[in-house]
Amino acid sequence: MIEPRMVARPHPLRVSTAKVPLFLAAISAVACDQGTSTAGGGDLATTFDTVGGVVHVTNIGTPPGWQLSPVVSIGPRSLTEQQTPDEFGQVSAVAIGPDETIFVADAINHEVRVFGFDGAHMRTFGREGAGPGEFRSLYSLAWVGDRLITFDPVQGRIGEWSADGEWLGQRRTTGGLTGSAANIRFYPVGENEVFRFAFDPDAGAQWIGLDDRGATGDTVPFLTAPDDLPGQTGGILCTWEEGRVGFYGHTAGAKWVQHPASEGVMYSAWGYFYRIAVTRGESDTLRVIERTLPTEPIPDEEWDAGSAEFDEAMERWPGGSCNPRGYNRPERASFINEVFVSTDGKLWVEVIRADGNRWEFFDPEGRLLGSVPAVPFKERTVPVFRGDHLATVRQDDMDLDHVDVWRLERQPARR
């Protein structure tokens, strides 16, 4: 028996061997060109250095204040037997559509539910099955151009729908894709462009660009992290005489994060540093975005909570043989938890802070534009940044799913 708990990092059968060496240590080089921008107000300063043909963007200071104002929250207030539209089985993805509409993928019920920004249910379409307009696995959806697309990896199908729920047709993909649902999602990067994770036996793991007409031709390799980077906690492999095997990671360790973007660009980062590489292909580094923040220690309670699954396994199944017997505690906390790209090209970075995580967002050139308190979103879902709105999936204390919509606004000036 193999325990399902694995390190929270994708591990496809074959990935690109491309690595980003800029994360190995702090970059020290003589700049051949330099410029500074103070646009944005406050004491924020952005410096541009060109080193060996690569632009290094450094952001120092406090960015302008923004806020995410609640627009609507859709979901059950309690468990009932009424089966109302806002009682979701399992929300796998959301999309912001035209005319202030929210499309919600319910993976358990195999259907798409549509709501307005006022929370009112407008329509439901789709059902379980293998025919046109039916799902066997509703892993994701996204709005591209003038239509909604849905991803059914078990059937190898990308479905196309009108805003009214009319079935427009399908595109075929490699069927039977299974594994962690964390990557088997649509990642919106433009008003008419998303990426999806794909595996090719010859090319390996990739991100493939899509729009309302089909594949865009932008294919981005799935990058792997350089070896032996600081901030790793390591994992513990345990075996038991009865044949049970378990591998237990620690949640406080640094993460390798990446996100594709338009024109075949990839954003990637080793979360122990606030440093993001902007690359094209497997070796062409275009830009490095850095942010200067003070370091913070890993709180003891967070460190203890990070090994809870390993501790539970030892209590439940004593007598296991584990190697190593414990984790490596990093000298400090990581900076980056996740990165995403909005449909207008902005880079959004979830920053780990002791007083509460924050979203910091940058323009495509790497300038820090603003910062807001991070809002919660369900693990293995993709927050959707579209225009001045953000849609997220949230899970409450009863494991019930909710869809939250927020509006990005400048903070009022202090008097």
N, C-alpha and C positions, 0 to 999 in steps of 0.2 A: 504493500500500500504506500502510495506517495502522498505526503501531505501537500495540500494545494498552496500553502503560503510560500510565495517566492519573493525574491527581491523585486521591488516595484519598478522594474526597468525592462523594456521589451528585449526579447532575445530570439529574433528570427533565426532560421537555419543558416542563412547567409546574409551578411550585411556588407555595406561598403567598407573597404579598408581605409577610407579617407579619414584622417584625424586632424584636429585643429590644435597645433602645437602652441598656439598663443596662450593657452591656459596653463602651461607648465610652470611658469614663474612670471613675476612682474616684468613687463616689457621695459627694456632699457636700450635706447638707441638715440642717435643724434637726428633730430628732425631736419629735413631739408626745406620744409615750408611750414609756416605756422600762421594761424589766425585765431581770433577770439570773438565770440558773439555773446552779448549780454541781453539779447532780446528775450522777453518773457517777464521781466520785472524781478523785484526782490534782489537778493544777493546772488542769484544764480548766474554762473558764468560757464560758457561752453567753449572749449579750446579745440582747434583742429590742427593736428600735426600730420605731416606726410612722411612716412618712414618706409623706404624701399618700395615705393609705389602703393603702399597701403595707408589709408586715411585712419588715423587714431583720433577718436572723438572722446574728450574727457569733460564730464559734467560735474561741477563743484558748486555747492551752495544749496539754498532752499528754493524749490520751484514754486510757481504760483499755486495758490490753493484752489482746488475744485471739490465738488461734492457729487455723489450719486444719490439723487432724490428718488424715492420710491414712486413708481407709476401704478403698478398693480401687482398683486400676489394671487396666483391661481392655485388652488389646492384644497384638500379637505381640512376642516377644523377638527374633525374627530372621525372615528370609524363608524360607519353606518351601513345599513343594508339597502339603501336606496339606489346605489349605483349611479350617482349623478356624474355628469361629464367631468367635473373637477376632481373626482376620485380616481386617481391614476393607478394602474397596476405597477408599472415600472417605466419611468421616463428615461429614455436613452439619449434624446437630443431635442433641441428646440431651434426654431428659425423665426426670424423677424421678416414678415412679408409686407406686401404693399398695403396702403390704407390702414396702417396701425393694426396689423393682425399678427397673431402669434400662432405658429404651427408647432404642435407637440407630438412627438413620436412616443407612443405607448407600446413598449416591446412585449409586455405580457398579453395585452388585448389585441395586438397586431392591427393597430389602427392609428390614424392621424386625427387629432382633435384640433379644431381651429377656434381661437378666442379673439375677441377684440381687446384693445388696451383698457377698456372699462371692465374687463373680466367676464363679459357675457359670452356664453358658448354660442358659436355660429353654425358649425357643422362638424360632422365626423365622417371620414371615409376610410376605406380599406377594411380587410378582414383576413383571417387566417386561411391559407390555401396556397396553391401553386399556379393559379390562373392569373390573367391580366388584372391588375389592381389588387392583388392579394399578396400576403407576406408569409414567409416562414421564419424570417428573422428581420426585425425592423431595428437595425443598429443605429441608423442616423438619417438625418434629412437636412436640407439646406435650400435656401432660395437663391437661384441664379437667373439673372436676366429677367425673363417673364414667366418663369415656371418654378415649381417645387420639384426637387429630385429627392428620391429616397434610396437607401442602400440596404439591400437584402443579400448579404454575403453568402448565406447558405445556398441560395438559389443562383448565385452569381448574376444578380440583376440590379441594375440601377433604374428605378422607375421614374417616369416623368408625369407631372400632374399640373393642371391649371389651378388657379387660386380657388376655384369653386369645387375642386375635388374631382374634376374630369380626368380620366386616364388618357394620357397622350401617347404613350408608348414606352419602350424600354431600351436599354443598352445592356449588352452582355459583358460580364467580367468573369474572372476565374472563380468558379464556384467552390463551395466547401471551405472557405477561409475561416479558420477557427483560431482560438487562442485568446489572449487578453483583449478585452474590448476597449482598452485604453487607447489604442491606436486605430481601431477599425471604426473610424468616424470620418465625417466630412469636416474639413478645416477651412472656413471661409476666409479669403484673403482679398476679395474685391467684390464690387457690386454684381459682377458676372463671372466669378471665378472661385473655385474651391479646390482643395487638394484632398486626396484620399490615400491611405496606406495600401500598398500592394506588394505582393511577392512574386518574383519571376525566377524560375529555376536557373536561368542563365545569368540574368542581371542582378539577382539578389533582391533585397528589400529596397523599396523606392517609395517616393511620394509622386503621385500622378495628378497633373492639373486637369480640371474639368470646367466647362462652361455650359451655356444652354444649348450648344450645338454638338458637344462631345468633348473628346480629349483636346486640350490646348496645345499639346506638344511640349509643355514644360514638365520635364521629369527630373526630380531632385533625388540624389542618392540619400539613403538613410545613413547618417553619420554615426560613428562610434567614438566613444571618449578615449582620449589618450590614457595610457596605463600609469599606475602608481601616482595618482594625483592626491594631494592632501585633502583632508576632510572626509575620507572614507571610514566607515565603521567596520567594514567587513561583514561577512555572513557566517552563520554557523550551520554546518551540516551534521545532522544526527541520524543514527541508524539504531534499530532495535532488533533483537534476536528474532522476533516474529515476522520480520521482513518490512516493517514500517520504515520509511525514509522521510525526513523532513528537512527543509532548508529555510532558515529564519533570518531575514534581514532586520535592520534597525531603522526606524523611521527618522531618526535625527541625523542620519548621514547626508552628505552632499549628493545632489542629484545631477544627472546629465539630462539636459532638456534641449529640445530643438523644435523648430516650427518653420515650414516652408512658406514662401511668399511669392508674389508675382515675379514674372520674368526669370523663373528658375533660381531664385535666391533662397538661401537658407540662413535662418538665425539659430545659433547654437551657443550653449553656455554650460560651463561646469559651475554649479551653484555655489561652490565655496568662495568664488570670486564674483564681484559685480563687474563682469567683463563678458561682452557678447560679441561673438564673431559673426560677421556677415560675409557669406561665401557664395560662390557660384561654381557648380560642378564639384569635383573632388579635391581641387587644390588651389582654386583662384580665390584668395581672400581679398575682398573689396574694402572692408571697413571693420574696425574694432571699436565698439562703444563701451566706455567705462564710466563708472559713477563712483564718486568718493563718499563713503559713509563710514562712521565709526564702527568698529567691530563690537560684538556682544557675545557673552558667554552662553553656553547651552544651559538653560535652567535645569536644576536637578530633577524637578518633577517631570520635565519633558524627556530627559534622558531615561529616567526610570520607566516612563510610559512607553518609550520606544522599543523596549525589550519585552513588552507584556506578552506577546504571542509565544516567544521562546520560554518565558517563565511559566506560562500556562501549560505548555507542552511538557516541561520537566515535572510539573506537579501532576499532570494527568497520566503521563507515561514515564514513571521513574525508571532508572536503570539503562537509559539510552547512552550510546557512545557518541560524544559530540566533539567536533574539531572545527575551530578552537573552542575553548570552554567559555569564552567571553568576547565582548566587542572592544574595538579600539575607540576610545573617546577622543574626538577631535579637540584641538586647542580652543576652538571658538565655534560659534554658530555659523551656518551658511547664510548667504545673502539672497539667493534666488530660489524660489519654489517652482514657478512656472513662467513660461513666456507664451504669448499669443499675438496674433496680428489682426487688426481690425480691417473692415472692408475699405476704409479710406487710406490704408497703408501704414497706419501708426503701429508701432511696436508697444505692446503692453507687457510689463514685467511685474509679477507678484513678488514683492520684496518682503523677506522675513524680518520682522522687528519684534522686540520683546513686548512692546506696548500695543501690539496689534499689527498684523500684516497690512501692507499698502500696495495699491496698484500705482506704478509710475509709468507714464506713457511718453513716447519719443516720436519725433517726426522721422520720415524715411532717411534723413541725413544723419540722424543720431542725436539731435538736440532734445534735451529733456524739456517737455512742455508743461507737465503738471503732475500732481499726485493726489490720490484719493484713498480713504480707508478701503481696504479690500472687503468685498462682500462674500459670504460663503457660497461655495458651489460644490455640488456632489462629485465625489471621486469618479474619475473616468468619464466625465462629461466635458463638453467644450463650451465655455462662455462665448456668447455671440455678441460681438461689438459691431454695431451697424448704425452709421450716422451718429447722432448724439444719444443713442440708446444702447443699453446692455441687457441681454436676457440670460438668465442663469437657471440651472436646476438645483434645488436645495432639498436636502433630506432632513426631516425633523427628528425629534427624540423617539418617535414611534416608528421610525423608518418609513414614513409616508413622504412621497415626493410632492414638491411644490415647484411652480414656475414663477420666478420673480422678474419683473421688468423695471429697469432703472433709467433715469435720464441724467446725462452728464451735464453739469452746470458749473459755472464759475461761482466761487464763494462770494457772498456779498462783502463789500468793502467794510472794514471795521471803522466805527466812528469813534 
